[in-house]
Amino acid sequence: SKGLQERVVILRHALKNALLPVVTLLGLQIGMLLSNTEVVETIFAVPGLGRGLVSDIVNRDFPLVQMAVLTIRVWFMIVNLAVDVLYGWLDPRIRYQ
């Protein structure tokens, strides 16, 4: 009714509303990926934090276990913060207190 082109309507109005569930699922999937790093690293044969964490647990190297768990938790918090920021940007009606 404003006389906007279809492309403008889709990009400016529809895309932001359509991305809300995508951002939610993306945040959940990245969280799952972080919690299953050892499985992913084994499947793709890539050395990384997950394999190191398992070997440190087996070798009873608790300071390295604590550091690996802390690193995974920090990354999870960063992903959650990014999802919250994207939510606020995509839908200005969402307010955090």
C-alpha positions as CSV (number, residue, x, y, z in Angstrom):
1,S,0.0,0.0,0.0
2,K,3.0,2.3,0.3
3,G,4.1,1.7,-3.2
4,L,7.3,-0.1,-2.3
5,Q,8.9,-2.7,-4.6
6,E,8.5,-6.3,-3.7
7,R,12.2,-6.7,-3.1
8,V,12.2,-3.8,-0.6
9,V,9.2,-5.2,1.2
10,I,10.9,-8.6,1.5
11,L,14.3,-7.4,2.6
12,R,13.1,-4.6,5.0
13,H,10.0,-6.2,6.6
14,A,9.6,-9.9,6.0
15,L,13.2,-11.0,6.3
16,K,13.7,-9.7,9.9
17,N,10.6,-11.5,11.1
18,A,11.5,-14.7,9.2
19,L,15.0,-14.7,10.8
20,L,13.9,-14.9,14.4
21,P,13.3,-18.6,14.5
22,V,16.5,-19.2,12.4
23,V,18.6,-17.3,14.9
24,T,17.0,-19.3,17.8
25,L,17.8,-22.6,16.1
26,L,21.3,-21.5,15.1
27,G,22.1,-20.6,18.7
28,L,20.8,-23.9,19.9
29,Q,22.7,-25.8,17.3
30,I,26.0,-24.1,18.0
31,G,25.5,-24.9,21.7
32,M,25.0,-28.5,20.8
33,L,28.1,-28.4,18.5
34,L,30.1,-27.0,21.4
35,S,28.9,-29.7,23.8
36,N,29.7,-32.5,21.2
37,T,33.1,-31.3,20.1
38,E,34.8,-34.6,20.8
39,V,32.3,-36.5,18.5
40,V,32.7,-33.9,15.7
41,E,36.4,-34.0,16.0
42,T,36.5,-37.8,15.8
43,I,34.2,-37.9,12.8
44,F,36.2,-35.3,10.8
45,A,39.6,-36.5,12.2
46,V,40.5,-33.0,13.4
47,P,42.5,-32.5,16.6
48,G,40.9,-30.0,18.9
49,L,39.6,-29.1,22.3
50,G,37.2,-32.0,22.6
51,R,39.8,-34.7,22.0
52,G,42.2,-32.9,24.3
53,L,39.6,-32.7,27.0
54,V,38.9,-36.5,26.8
55,S,42.6,-37.3,26.9
56,D,43.1,-34.9,29.8
57,I,40.3,-36.6,31.7
58,V,41.8,-40.0,31.1
59,N,45.3,-38.8,32.1
60,R,43.8,-37.0,35.2
61,D,45.2,-33.7,34.3
62,F,42.6,-31.6,36.1
63,P,44.0,-28.1,35.5
64,L,43.8,-28.7,31.8
65,V,40.3,-30.2,32.2
66,Q,39.2,-27.0,34.0
67,M,40.7,-24.8,31.4
68,A,39.0,-26.7,28.5
69,V,35.6,-26.6,30.3
70,L,36.0,-22.9,31.0
71,T,36.9,-22.3,27.3
72,I,33.8,-24.2,26.1
73,R,31.6,-22.3,28.6
74,V,33.0,-18.9,27.5
75,W,32.3,-19.7,23.9
76,F,28.8,-20.8,24.8
77,M,28.2,-17.5,26.6
78,I,29.5,-15.5,23.6
79,V,27.1,-17.4,21.3
80,N,24.2,-16.7,23.7
81,L,25.1,-13.0,23.8
82,A,25.3,-12.8,20.0
83,V,21.8,-14.5,19.8
84,D,20.4,-11.9,22.3
85,V,22.0,-9.0,20.4
86,L,20.6,-10.3,17.1
87,Y,17.2,-10.7,18.6
88,G,17.2,-7.1,19.7
89,W,18.3,-5.9,16.3
90,L,15.9,-8.1,14.4
91,D,12.8,-7.3,16.6
92,P,13.0,-3.9,18.4
93,R,9.9,-4.8,20.4
94,I,12.0,-7.3,22.4
95,R,13.4,-5.5,25.4
96,Y,15.9,-6.8,28.0
97,Q,16.0,-5.5,31.5
